[in-house]
Amino acid sequence: MKRFFTLAIALMCTVFTASAQNGDSDKKHEKLTPEQKTEKLATALSLTDDQKAKVLDLNKEYESLFADHHHGPKPDGNSGATDKRPELTDEQKAEMKAHREQHEAYNAKLKEILTDEQYAKYQEMRPKGPRGGKDGKDGNK
């Protein structure tokens, strides 16, 4: 009987741990509305009311840019066990280029709204992806 309870407790701990880890990863990929994104920036960068209104308009204009871009399994069906990247199709390359150009346009417009200090802080806040360099900039320029 003791073994049964010990096994049941161990199983419950494993299930709760796995659930908690999955819940955390889901929050990381949660799509923010333009209002939520603006509020986050307003708090982090101490935006004025005028800046906040302009940033909200900008975030609404570029809402599709911040959509969750999760794709299915890799084209070759590989789960990522090797270091080799799958080849991108011409369509995927074009999409990536368009997305990058859209991001650059967003950043240029945002830079016009923010002060130099705010923009520098914004640059530091940006997520550093796997291809980000030491300075956090994308190596694709």
N, C-alpha and C positions, 0 to 999 in steps of 0.2 A: 504494500500500500504506500509506503514511504517513497519507493522508487517511482510510482505512478505520479505522486504529487510533485516530486522533483522534476520529472520529465515534463509534466504539464507546465510548471513554472518556467522552465528553460525554454519551452516552445513559445509560451506567451511573450517572454522577453525578446525572443528572436523576431516574432511577428511585429511587436510594437516598435522595435528598433528599425526594422525594414520600412514600416509605415512612416515613421518620422523622417527617415532619410528621403523617401519618395516625396513626401509633402514639402520638404525644403527645396528640392530641385524643381518642383512645379512652380513654386513662388518665384524662383529666379527667372523663369521664362514667361511669367505673367505679362500680358500686354497692358501697358498703361494707356489710359485715355489721354487726349491732348491736355485736358484740364489737370489730370493727375501728374503728368510729366511737367507741366508748367509749375504746379505747386511745389513739386520736388526741387526744380531749379530755383524757384523764387526763395525757398527756404535756404538752400545751400549757398546761393550767390547773393542773398540779401537784395533782391530786385526791388526797384521802386514800383509804384503802382503803374506808371507809364510803361516801364520796361516789361512788367508782368503782362499787361494788355497786349503789347507787341509780340512778346514771346508766345502767348496763347494763340494769337492769329497765325504766327509762323508754324507752331506745332499742329494747328488744324490744317494748314496748307500742306504740310509734309506728313500727315498722319500715316499714310501708307508706307512711308519710309521706316517707321518704327514697328511695323507689324511683325508678328512672330514668324520668322522664316525657317521653320523646321521642315526638313524634307524627310522623306522615307529613307529606307536603307540605301547604302551607297550603290551606285550603278552596277558594280561588279558583284553585288551580294555579299561582299566582305563585311564582317562586323567591325573592322578596324583593328584586327589583330596584327597586321603588318604595318610597317612604316611607309609603304608605297601608297601614294595618293591615286585615286581613280582618275582617269582622263575625263575632262569636262567636255561636254558637247559644245558646238559653236553657239547654240542657243543659251546654254548656261553661262558661257563666257560673256555673251552680249548682255545678259541679265545682270551679271556681276558688275560689268562696266557701267551700265546705266544706274545701278544702285550706288556705286561709288561716286559717280558724277552728281547724283541727287544729294548724296551726303555732303559732298564738297559745297554744293550750292546752299544747302541748309546752314552749314557752318559759316559760310561767307556772310549770309544774311544775319545770322545770330551774332557774329562778330560786330556788325554795324550797330546792333542794339545794346550790346554789353560794353562796359568800360574795359580797358586793357587788363586791369586786375581781375575783373570778373571772368573775362574770357580765358585768362591764364588758369584760373581756378577750375573753370569748366573743362579745359584740356586735361588737367590733372585728374579730374573726376571720371573721365571717360574710361570705359572698360578696356583693359589691355588684353587683346586677343592673343591666340597662339602665335600669330605672325607679328605681333607688336614688337618694336625694338626696345632698346633700353630707355629711350625717351618716350615710349608709349605710342609712337607714331607708326602708322601702317607702312610697311616696307614696300608698298606697291605704287609709289609715286615716281 
